[in-house]
Amino acid sequence: MPSDLRIALWVGLAVLGLTEALALTGITQPPHARLLRIYASPDALFVLGEFATVFCILYLCSRPRWREVAVAGAGGVLLTAAYLALRPHEAARPVSDWLYLLIGGFGLTAVLALIARVRGAPSQRSLALTLVAAFGLVLVYDTFVESLLVFTAALHPRTYDAIAFNLDATLGFSPAVLTSLAVNGWPPLLAVVTAVYDYLPYAFAVLYGMQLARPERAPVSLLLAYTVSGAIAIFLYHACPIAGPRYAFGDHFYAWPVAPASDLLAVSPAPRNGMPSMHFGWALLMWMHACFIGRGVRAAFAVLAGLMFLATLGLGQHYLVDLAAAPPAIVALQALCATSLGWANRERLRALVAGGMLTLAWILAVRYGIAL
């Protein structure tokens, strides 16, 4: 097993264990309870098929042989047809449910195809193991992220939203308000940025699958950087709890006639995951990694980062100061995850320290209301 993959798995399992321990307080639901609820649901297969979408994208972007893909596709169709034959009364389900069931069947058949590939070519073992482990990490993260975000709301009933809002306004305008007006005023753009914000993990799966197909071009494992950044972000959220303008001031925050007072603000239960903006940070992270794959991929992920900038502000999820804290945080996390470089490497240490200090500076700027 590659060392980066091993570290990512240990980080994911450590955070999962921490979440289970925190759930003993009764403040949040333990991750295993959420999984049991899903498995006990009559929609379990369809939900698992939705989860399997990430694995299927990873698999397809890792350049499998077309015959293997055809076999996996046929397996997905046969499994879906068998389910429908056994449960014809469910034929009226939404098309999306059947699509997820088809994806789940494709994913299951793809795993069997990977096993057969490894038996025939042991050199493929590392790739197959990485694909399955990456999917496992996605499942692990999905089980505990919701619980940890609920914990941020419970521990911080008052947030720095009003201060962040007014800090943005020291530029002479409110970036979140202007962007929201523009995005909400053009329904096609609103639909696009909403999809970009909601389906970011799928973009990760596309890029990581490409990275696996070209391992010699990847100086840092995208999976490791993604995993570690998510774990560290959970702790940063407690350092400067921000919910976002939509949750602090309502869906129509951009129509508020006056600016809020610069003070801690009582906000209804919502995740305090504003500072730094990891959605924007992850989009930047992907663009940085896409630069090592090709011009077309780099351009596509540059567009993704631009749309994510519009989404985070336009959907009322973040303030500009949240986005400003994301680039130095990602630089520091990239340096932290550059396991191919020793700790004596000056460039790595410089990036880690500079990125970390700048991220801390943005957090302190919000906590103490330092104007931009």
Secondary structure, 3 states (H helix, E strand, C coil): CCHHHHHHHHHHHHHHHHHHHHHCCCCCCCHHHHHHHHHHCCCHHHHHHHHHHHHHHHHHHCCCCHHHHHHHHHHHHHHHHHHHHHCHHHCCCCHHHHHHHHHHHHHHHHHHHHHHHHHHCHHHHHHHHHHHHHHHHHHHHHHHHHHHHHHHHHHCCEECHHHHHHHHHCCCCCHHHHHHHHHHCCHHHHHHHHHHHHCHHHHHHHHHHHHHHCHHHCCCCHHHHHHHHHHHHHHHHHHCCCCCHHHHHCCCHHHCCCCCCCCCEECCCCCCCCCCCHHHHHHHHHHHHHCCCCHHHHHHHHHHHHHHHHHHHHCCCCCHHHHHHHHHHHHHHHHHCCCCCCCCCHHHHHHHHHHHHHHHHHHHHHHCCCCC
